[in-house]
């Protein structure tokens, strides 16, 4: 890989993330996309379907299918909103975690921390800046493509 090629670097990083999440998803019986949506629910939930659609860039119909699959798989549940009985919230079902997955995620988190710790303050700021900007660009393109 030519490390001087930012587009290639970004593409390789995106591919690595997708492959990692695909591997986790397969282990959980999910596609990479369904696993990423479940991660959003785990991190930000409970969520209304409209909020999940906003966070994932999916249409309302796609979110309905996604949530149906996650409910059928026992990963999430629908529950009434405590402050608005007309709304339904999607929350994690609380199924016991897979120790192999927990170890894989913890190992990756430790490796990420050690990488960041090796950088000085200016390098960390540059890395954070690049990741933040690239994340914003990816979200913008995903929204554009979803139209």
Number of C-alpha atoms within 10 A of each C-alpha: 7 7 8 8 9 10 10 13 14 14 11 13 12 13 12 12 13 15 13 14 20 20 17 20 19 12 13 16 14 20 16 20 15 19 21 18 21 24 14 16 20 18 10 13 16 21 20 19 20 15 18 24 18 14 15 17 19 19 15 15 11 12 21 15 11 17 22 15 15 22 17 11 14 13 20 22 19 19 14 13 15 10 7 8 9 8 13 17 18 24 20 20 15 11 9 7 9 11 9 11 15 11 11 14 14 12 12 12 12 12 12 11 11 11 11 15 11 10 13 9 11 9 12 15 12 12 14 13 12 13 13 12 11 13 12 12 12 13 14 13 11 14 14 10 9 10 8
